[in-house]
């Protein structure tokens, strides 16, 4: 049954003007897109635990900041696999939680003495 549907898909693509090799290229593009989407789901920034920012006294969930540039990472992956891999590992190992209000890295847990003091002074 599955092969029949796949064959119908290939016939439909040929009717649209795709050649045999082009349909395979289209499948590879779909596969790469799928794995790119999976990587984005796994690596996207998720809100962190509630913390208190010493710089701006903000209390709430943190966000994740990643050093470097996504565009440089993409260019390195498109041109050279090894430098792209090294740059990606460096970028994702340098991820840190930062204040979602001011972007500062000076965060303390809300149940720490400093966090409790800041929360008490803010009311």
PASEBA-1860 file (N, C-alpha, C; in nm, 3 decimals):
! residues 123
1> XXXXXXXX> 0.082/-0.120/0.000/0.000/0.000/0.000/0.086/0.126/0.000 ~ 0.191/0.127/0.087/0.276/0.245/0.097/0.352/0.272/-0.031 ~ 0.397/0.164/-0.101/0.470/0.182/-0.225/0.381/0.240/-0.333 ~ 0.254/0.205/-0.331/0.160/0.256/-0.430/0.142/0.407/-0.411 ~ 0.130/0.451/-0.287/0.115/0.595/-0.259/0.242/0.668/-0.299 ~ 0.360/0.610/-0.269/0.485/0.672/-0.307/0.497/0.683/-0.458 ~ 0.457/0.577/-0.529/0.459/0.579/-0.675/0.366/0.685/-0.730 ~ 0.249/0.702/-0.669/0.156/0.805/-0.712/0.214/0.944/-0.688
9> XXXXXXXX> 0.287/0.960/-0.577/0.351/1.088/-0.548/0.456/1.120/-0.653 ~ 0.537/1.020/-0.690/0.639/1.039/-0.793/0.573/1.076/-0.926 ~ 0.464/1.008/-0.962/0.393/1.039/-1.086/0.338/1.182/-1.083 ~ 0.286/1.221/-0.969/0.232/1.357/-0.956/0.343/1.460/-0.970 ~ 0.460/1.432/-0.911/0.573/1.524/-0.924/0.620/1.532/-1.068 ~ 0.620/1.419/-1.140/0.658/1.421/-1.282/0.558/1.504/-1.363 ~ 0.429/1.493/-1.330/0.328/1.573/-1.398/0.351/1.722/-1.375 ~ 0.406/1.756/-1.258/0.434/1.896/-1.227/0.562/1.947/-1.292
17> XXXXXXXX> 0.638/1.857/-1.357/0.759/1.899/-1.426/0.887/1.855/-1.358 ~ 0.879/1.783/-1.246/0.998/1.735/-1.179/1.051/1.613/-1.253 ~ 1.180/1.605/-1.269/1.245/1.488/-1.328/1.276/1.388/-1.218 ~ 1.324/1.271/-1.254/1.353/1.165/-1.156/1.451/1.213/-1.050 ~ 1.562/1.273/-1.090/1.662/1.322/-0.994/1.609/1.436/-0.909 ~ 1.523/1.519/-0.966/1.469/1.633/-0.894/1.378/1.588/-0.781 ~ 1.302/1.481/-0.801/1.216/1.431/-0.694/1.301/1.381/-0.579 ~ 1.414/1.319/-0.610/1.504/1.273/-0.504/1.563/1.393/-0.430
25> XXXXXXXX> 1.600/1.497/-0.505/1.651/1.618/-0.442/1.545/1.681/-0.352 ~ 1.421/1.679/-0.396/1.311/1.733/-0.317/1.294/1.654/-0.188 ~ 1.309/1.523/-0.195/1.302/1.438/-0.076/1.414/1.468/0.022 ~ 1.534/1.492/-0.031/1.647/1.525/0.054/1.625/1.660/0.121 ~ 1.571/1.756/0.048/1.541/1.887/0.106/1.437/1.872/0.218 ~ 1.336/1.790/0.196/1.236/1.765/0.300/1.299/1.699/0.422 ~ 1.388/1.604/0.401/1.454/1.535/0.510/1.543/1.630/0.590 ~ 1.621/1.712/0.521/1.706/1.810/0.589/1.620/1.911/0.665
33> XXXXXXXX> 1.510/1.954/0.604/1.419/2.047/0.672/1.360/1.986/0.797 ~ 1.324/1.859/0.790/1.268/1.792/0.907/1.368/1.785/1.021 ~ 1.493/1.745/0.990/1.595/1.737/1.094/1.633/1.876/1.145 ~ 1.629/1.977/1.060/1.652/2.114/1.106/1.545/2.158/1.204 ~ 1.421/2.122/1.175/1.310/2.155/1.266/1.326/2.084/1.400 ~ 1.366/1.957/1.396/1.390/1.882/1.520/1.503/1.946/1.602 ~ 1.609/1.986/1.534/1.721/2.051/1.605/1.675/2.182/1.667 ~ 1.593/2.258/1.596/1.541/2.384/1.650/1.457/2.357/1.774
41> XXXXXXXX> 1.374/2.254/1.770/1.291/2.221/1.886/1.376/2.186/2.008 ~ 1.485/2.113/1.986/1.569/2.071/2.097/1.657/2.183/2.149 ~ 1.703/2.273/2.064/1.800/2.374/2.103/1.740/2.511/2.131 ~ 1.612/2.529/2.107/1.554/2.661/2.128/1.561/2.700/2.276 ~ 1.557/2.828/2.298/1.567/2.880/2.433/1.436/2.860/2.508 ~ 1.446/2.799/2.623/1.328/2.775/2.706/1.338/2.862/2.831 ~ 1.225/2.910/2.884/1.233/2.992/3.005/1.291/2.910/3.121 ~ 1.380/2.973/3.196/1.445/2.905/3.307/1.367/2.921/3.436
49> XXXXXXXX> 1.428/2.875/3.543/1.367/2.884/3.675/1.359/3.030/3.719 ~ 1.261/3.063/3.804/1.253/3.201/3.853/1.377/3.238/3.934 ~ 1.437/3.350/3.898/1.556/3.400/3.965/1.536/3.549/3.991 ~ 1.626/3.606/4.071/1.624/3.749/4.100/1.749/3.810/4.040 ~ 1.731/3.918/3.964/1.844/3.988/3.903/1.898/4.090/4.003 ~ 2.027/4.085/4.030/2.090/4.178/4.123/2.102/4.316/4.059 ~ 2.111/4.323/3.929/2.129/4.450/3.859/2.001/4.533/3.855 ~ 1.889/4.473/3.814/1.765/4.551/3.797/1.655/4.509/3.894
57> XXXXXXXX> 1.682/4.413/3.983/1.586/4.362/4.082/1.464/4.295/4.020 ~ 1.475/4.251/3.897/1.364/4.181/3.832/1.352/4.041/3.891 ~ 1.230/3.998/3.915/1.205/3.862/3.965/1.118/3.790/3.864 ~ 1.166/3.677/3.816/1.089/3.601/3.719/1.175/3.501/3.646 ~ 1.118/3.437/3.545/1.194/3.336/3.471/1.307/3.399/3.392 ~ 1.413/3.323/3.373/1.528/3.371/3.298/1.512/3.333/3.151 ~ 1.595/3.391/3.068/1.604/3.348/2.929/1.748/3.305/2.904 ~ 1.772/3.236/2.796/1.905/3.184/2.766/1.970/3.271/2.659
65> XXXXXXXX> 2.093/3.312/2.686/2.170/3.390/2.589/2.282/3.302/2.535 ~ 2.301/3.306/2.404/2.406/3.229/2.338/2.502/3.325/2.273 ~ 2.632/3.308/2.301/2.732/3.394/2.239/2.743/3.362/2.091 ~ 2.799/3.455/2.015/2.822/3.432/1.873/2.701/3.467/1.789 ~ 2.709/3.434/1.663/2.605/3.469/1.566/2.553/3.344/1.496 ~ 2.423/3.335/1.487/2.361/3.223/1.415/2.397/3.228/1.266 ~ 2.413/3.349/1.212/2.442/3.361/1.069/2.583/3.313/1.037 ~ 2.680/3.342/1.126/2.815/3.290/1.106/2.813/3.138/1.115
73> XXXXXXXX> 2.734/3.086/1.208/2.723/2.940/1.223/2.668/2.876/1.096 ~ 2.564/2.936/1.039/2.504/2.882/0.916/2.603/2.887/0.801 ~ 2.675/2.998/0.787/2.772/3.011/0.678/2.883/2.908/0.693 ~ 2.932/2.890/0.818/3.037/2.791/0.839/2.988/2.650/0.810 ~ 2.865/2.619/0.845/2.811/2.486/0.815/2.795/2.466/0.665 ~ 2.755/2.571/0.594/2.735/2.558/0.449/2.867/2.545/0.374 ~ 2.971/2.610/0.425/3.100/2.609/0.355/3.190/2.495/0.400 ~ 3.205/2.481/0.531/3.301/2.384/0.584/3.237/2.312/0.702
81> XXXXXXXX> 3.240/2.179/0.701/3.175/2.102/0.806/3.251/2.112/0.939 ~ 3.383/2.098/0.937/3.460/2.096/1.062/3.455/2.232/1.134 ~ 3.482/2.346/1.066/3.469/2.473/1.139/3.325/2.499/1.185 ~ 3.227/2.456/1.109/3.088/2.473/1.150/3.059/2.393/1.276 ~ 3.110/2.272/1.284/3.092/2.188/1.402/3.160/2.250/1.524 ~ 3.284/2.295/1.507/3.358/2.356/1.618/3.286/2.481/1.667 ~ 3.241/2.566/1.574/3.171/2.690/1.612/3.039/2.658/1.682 ~ 2.967/2.558/1.634/2.840/2.520/1.696/2.861/2.469/1.838
89> XXXXXXXX> 2.962/2.384/1.857/2.991/2.333/1.991/3.027/2.448/2.085 ~ 3.110/2.541/2.038/3.147/2.657/2.121/3.025/2.740/2.156 ~ 2.941/2.771/2.055/2.823/2.854/2.081/2.730/2.790/2.183 ~ 2.701/2.663/2.165/2.603/2.599/2.252/2.660/2.563/2.389 ~ 2.792/2.557/2.400/2.852/2.536/2.533/2.862/2.667/2.610 ~ 2.848/2.780/2.540/2.857/2.911/2.607/2.720/2.968/2.644 ~ 2.616/2.887/2.633/2.481/2.933/2.668/2.472/2.957/2.818 ~ 2.413/3.071/2.855/2.400/3.105/2.996/2.263/3.165/3.022
97> XXXXXXXX> 2.211/3.143/3.143/2.086/3.211/3.178/2.112/3.359/3.205 ~ 2.025/3.445/3.153/2.036/3.589/3.176/1.900/3.643/3.218 ~ 1.901/3.761/3.274/1.776/3.826/3.315/1.691/3.854/3.192 ~ 1.564/3.820/3.200/1.475/3.843/3.086/1.439/3.989/3.070 ~ 1.470/4.070/3.170/1.439/4.213/3.163/1.557/4.295/3.109 ~ 1.676/4.279/3.172/1.790/4.363/3.133/1.901/4.288/3.062 ~ 1.900/4.154/3.063/2.001/4.075/2.995/2.128/4.053/3.077 ~ 2.128/4.090/3.202/2.245/4.074/3.288/2.260/3.929/3.332
105> XXXXXXXX> 2.386/3.889/3.358/2.414/3.754/3.406/2.418/3.747/3.558 ~ 2.394/3.859/3.626/2.402/3.864/3.772/2.270/3.819/3.833 ~ 2.248/3.688/3.835/2.125/3.629/3.886/2.152/3.550/4.013 ~ 2.059/3.555/4.105/2.067/3.474/4.227/1.934/3.401/4.244 ~ 1.935/3.283/4.305/1.809/3.212/4.329/1.719/3.293/4.422 ~ 1.589/3.277/4.403/1.495/3.355/4.485/1.494/3.312/4.631 ~ 1.541/3.190/4.662/1.543/3.147/4.801/1.679/3.166/4.867 ~ 1.773/3.234/4.801/1.903/3.265/4.861/1.888/3.388/4.950
113> XXXXXXXX> 1.983/3.412/5.042/1.973/3.529/5.129/1.966/3.661/5.051 ~ 2.048/3.674/4.946/2.045/3.797/4.865/1.912/3.808/4.792 ~ 1.864/3.697/4.736/1.736/3.698/4.666/1.620/3.734/4.758 ~ 1.620/3.678/4.878/1.515/3.710/4.975/1.520/3.856/5.015 ~ 1.642/3.911/5.030/1.658/4.052/5.068/1.602/4.144/4.958 ~ 1.634/4.112/4.833/1.586/4.195/4.721/1.434/4.185/4.710 ~ 1.378/4.064/4.724/1.234/4.047/4.717/1.164/4.119/4.832 ~ 1.225/4.120/4.951/1.164/4.190/5.065/1.167/4.340/5.046
121> XXX> 1.274/4.390/4.984/1.284/4.536/4.965/1.191/4.585/4.853 ~ 1.157/4.496/4.760/1.065/4.534/4.651/0.920/4.521/4.693 ~ 0.895/4.449/4.799/0.757/4.434/4.849/0.688/4.325/4.785
END
